[in-house]
Amino acid sequence: MPLQKLGCVKALVASSALLFSSLTLAYDWQLDKDENGIQLYTKESQTAPLKQVKVVTSVKASLSSLVSFLSDHSAFPDWMDKVSKVEKLKDISEQESITYTVVDAPWPERDRDAVLYSKWEQNPETLVVTKKVYSEPQYLSADSSMIRSPYLEAEWVLTPRGNGMVEVAYVSDYDPGGDVQGWLLDMFTYEMPYNTMKNLRASALGKYEGAKFAFIKEPVSDGVAMTQ
């Protein structure tokens, strides 16, 4: 089946901007887990059956290396918990892409799939880097063997903290589709986000050092870029 026109995706970028601001507001978050240098927070969602999730940690890395790592779609199944497949459908620009993702749900549940649009940007004053992600379920014809995720609004937020450290936060509001309750609800809400961030901390980020992006400016100290 043919893909829908790319213009449909771009038309939704502006309309989604306000939704992202609600993801990262500080109020209402409840700390549910604090282990291994990782904090996992939740709060009630107004749009999805799962709670919104925010998981936070800190790593020693440059912003550019983290952008490179979080743009390496072929490696996502190596560290994103329960993600079994990621296929890049289109590079729109250096900062924008569309991917197809499959989440391996344990039997007897059916796997979930999603078509995701993502865009990188950096605040020129704070140097905070954000990767905004949201689902485009109509972009690609559904696979009848899976459940298509109808909704995702998420952000990766990279905040420089000095001395080469970067705070990494992932915030999501997610509807995986289907009847989500009991152990499956816990898997999507707690297990997957926590294990994904734990795997990120253990990943070999050093192999991505040296990456350069025209849209990324590194923090500086005494006129020297603060990279690893």
C-alpha positions as CSV (number, residue, x, y, z in Angstrom):
1,M,0.0,0.0,0.0
2,P,1.4,3.5,-0.8
3,L,2.4,5.9,1.9
4,Q,0.4,9.0,2.5
5,K,1.8,12.3,1.4
6,L,4.5,13.8,3.6
7,G,2.6,17.1,3.7
8,C,0.1,15.4,6.1
9,V,2.9,14.8,8.6
10,K,4.3,18.4,8.4
11,A,0.9,19.9,8.8
12,L,0.6,18.3,12.2
13,V,3.9,19.5,13.5
14,A,2.6,22.9,14.5
15,S,-0.6,21.5,16.0
16,S,1.4,19.2,18.2
17,A,3.7,21.9,19.6
18,L,1.4,22.8,22.5
19,L,1.0,19.2,23.6
20,F,4.8,18.9,24.2
21,S,4.8,21.7,26.7
22,S,2.4,19.8,28.9
23,L,4.7,16.8,29.0
24,T,7.6,18.4,30.8
25,L,5.8,20.7,33.3
26,A,7.2,20.0,36.8
27,Y,3.9,19.8,38.7
28,D,1.9,16.6,39.3
29,W,4.8,14.2,38.8
30,Q,5.1,11.5,41.4
31,L,8.5,9.7,41.9
32,D,7.8,6.0,41.7
33,K,11.3,4.6,41.4
34,D,14.8,5.8,42.2
35,E,17.5,3.2,41.5
36,N,20.9,2.9,39.8
37,G,21.0,6.6,39.2
38,I,17.7,6.6,37.4
39,Q,14.5,8.3,38.6
40,L,11.1,7.3,37.2
41,Y,8.1,9.6,37.6
42,T,4.5,9.2,36.6
43,K,1.3,11.3,36.5
44,E,-2.2,10.8,35.1
45,S,-2.7,11.1,31.4
46,Q,-5.6,13.0,29.9
47,T,-5.3,11.3,26.5
48,A,-4.1,7.7,27.0
49,P,-4.9,4.6,29.2
50,L,-1.3,4.6,30.6
51,K,0.1,7.2,33.0
52,Q,2.5,9.7,31.5
53,V,6.1,8.7,32.3
54,K,9.2,10.7,32.9
55,V,12.5,8.8,33.4
56,V,15.7,10.8,34.1
57,T,19.4,10.0,34.5
58,S,22.8,11.6,33.9
59,V,25.7,10.5,31.7
60,K,29.1,11.8,30.8
61,A,29.0,12.6,27.1
62,S,28.8,15.5,24.6
63,L,25.5,16.6,23.3
64,S,26.5,15.7,19.8
65,S,27.4,12.1,20.8
66,L,24.0,11.7,22.4
67,V,22.2,13.1,19.4
68,S,24.2,10.6,17.2
69,F,23.3,7.8,19.6
70,L,19.6,8.7,19.7
71,S,19.6,9.0,15.9
72,D,21.1,5.6,15.2
73,H,17.8,3.8,14.5
74,S,19.5,0.5,13.5
75,A,20.9,0.2,17.1
76,F,17.6,0.9,18.9
77,P,16.7,-2.8,19.4
78,D,20.0,-3.2,21.1
79,W,19.1,-1.0,24.0
80,M,15.4,0.0,23.8
81,D,13.6,-2.5,26.0
82,K,11.1,-4.8,24.1
83,V,11.8,-3.0,20.8
84,S,12.4,-5.7,18.2
85,K,12.5,-3.8,15.0
86,V,13.1,-0.2,13.9
87,E,13.1,0.7,10.2
88,K,13.8,4.2,8.9
89,L,11.1,5.1,6.3
90,K,12.3,8.6,5.4
91,D,14.9,11.2,6.2
92,I,13.1,14.6,5.8
93,S,16.2,16.6,6.8
94,E,19.2,16.3,9.1
95,Q,16.8,17.0,12.0
96,E,13.7,15.2,10.9
97,S,12.9,11.6,10.2
98,I,10.1,9.0,10.0
99,T,10.5,5.5,11.4
100,Y,8.6,2.3,11.8
101,T,8.9,0.6,15.2
102,V,7.8,-2.8,16.5
103,V,7.4,-3.6,20.3
104,D,7.6,-7.3,21.2
105,A,4.7,-8.0,23.6
106,P,5.0,-11.3,25.4
107,W,2.6,-14.1,24.3
108,P,-0.4,-14.2,24.3
109,E,-0.4,-10.5,23.6
110,R,0.0,-9.2,20.0
111,D,3.0,-7.1,19.2
112,R,2.5,-3.3,18.9
113,D,3.8,-1.3,16.0
114,A,4.0,2.5,15.4
115,V,5.0,5.0,12.7
116,L,6.9,7.8,14.4
117,Y,7.9,11.3,13.3
118,S,10.8,12.9,15.1
119,K,12.5,16.3,15.0
120,W,15.6,17.6,16.8
121,E,16.0,21.1,18.0
122,Q,18.3,23.1,20.3
123,N,17.5,26.1,22.5
124,P,20.2,28.7,21.4
125,E,20.4,30.2,24.9
126,T,20.2,27.2,27.3
127,L,21.7,24.7,24.8
128,V,19.1,22.2,25.9
129,V,18.5,19.7,23.0
130,T,15.1,18.2,22.4
131,K,14.0,15.3,20.2
132,K,10.2,15.5,19.8
133,V,8.5,12.3,18.7
134,Y,4.9,11.6,17.9
135,S,2.9,8.9,16.1
136,E,1.5,9.0,12.6
137,P,-0.7,5.8,12.7
138,Q,-2.3,6.6,9.3
139,Y,1.1,7.1,7.5
140,L,1.6,3.4,6.8
141,S,-1.0,0.7,6.2
142,A,-1.6,-1.4,9.3
143,D,-0.2,-5.0,9.7
144,S,-3.1,-7.2,10.7
145,S,-0.8,-9.4,12.8
146,M,-0.1,-6.5,15.1
147,I,-1.9,-3.8,17.0
148,R,-1.1,-0.3,15.7
149,S,-0.4,2.2,18.4
150,P,-2.9,5.0,17.9
151,Y,-1.1,7.7,20.0
152,L,2.3,8.7,21.2
153,E,3.7,12.1,22.2
154,A,7.2,12.0,23.6
155,E,10.4,13.9,24.1
156,W,14.1,13.2,24.7
157,V,15.5,16.2,26.5
158,L,19.3,16.6,26.8
159,T,20.3,19.2,29.4
160,P,24.1,20.1,29.8
161,R,25.0,20.2,33.5
162,G,28.7,21.1,33.4
163,N,31.9,19.0,33.8
164,G,30.9,17.1,30.7
165,M,27.7,15.7,32.3
166,V,24.4,15.7,30.5
167,E,21.0,15.1,32.1
168,V,19.0,12.8,29.9
169,A,15.2,12.7,30.3
170,Y,12.6,10.8,28.4
171,V,9.0,11.9,28.7
172,S,6.1,10.1,27.1
173,D,2.3,10.0,26.8
174,Y,1.6,6.7,25.1
175,D,-1.4,4.6,24.1
176,P,-0.1,1.2,22.8
177,G,-3.5,0.2,21.6
178,G,-5.6,-2.8,22.5
179,D,-6.7,-3.8,26.0
180,V,-3.9,-2.7,28.3
181,Q,-4.2,-3.7,32.0
182,G,-2.5,-5.7,34.7
183,W,1.0,-6.9,34.0
184,L,0.9,-5.4,30.4
185,L,0.1,-2.0,31.9
186,D,3.1,-2.3,34.3
187,M,5.3,-3.4,31.4
188,F,4.5,-0.3,29.3
189,T,4.5,2.1,32.2
190,Y,7.4,1.0,34.4
191,E,9.5,-1.9,33.0
192,M,10.1,-0.6,29.5
193,P,11.0,3.1,30.3
194,Y,13.2,2.1,33.3
195,N,15.1,-0.7,31.5
196,T,15.6,1.5,28.4
197,M,17.3,4.2,30.4
198,K,19.3,1.6,32.3
199,N,20.5,0.2,29.0
200,L,21.3,3.7,27.7
201,R,23.6,4.3,30.7
202,A,25.4,1.0,30.0
203,S,25.8,1.7,26.2
204,A,29.1,2.5,24.7
205,L,28.4,6.2,24.1
206,G,32.1,6.9,23.4
207,K,31.9,5.3,19.9
208,Y,29.6,8.2,19.0
209,E,32.1,10.9,20.1
210,G,33.3,13.0,17.2
211,A,29.9,13.3,15.6
212,K,29.1,16.8,14.4
213,F,25.7,18.4,13.6
214,A,25.2,21.8,12.1
215,F,22.2,22.4,14.4
216,I,24.1,21.5,17.7
217,K,26.2,23.8,19.7
218,E,28.3,22.4,22.6
219,P,28.6,24.1,26.0
220,V,32.0,25.9,26.4
221,S,34.2,26.5,29.4
222,D,36.9,29.1,29.1
223,G,36.3,29.1,25.3
224,V,36.8,25.3,25.0
225,A,34.0,23.0,24.0
226,M,33.0,20.8,26.8
227,T,33.1,17.4,25.2
228,Q,34.1,14.0,26.5
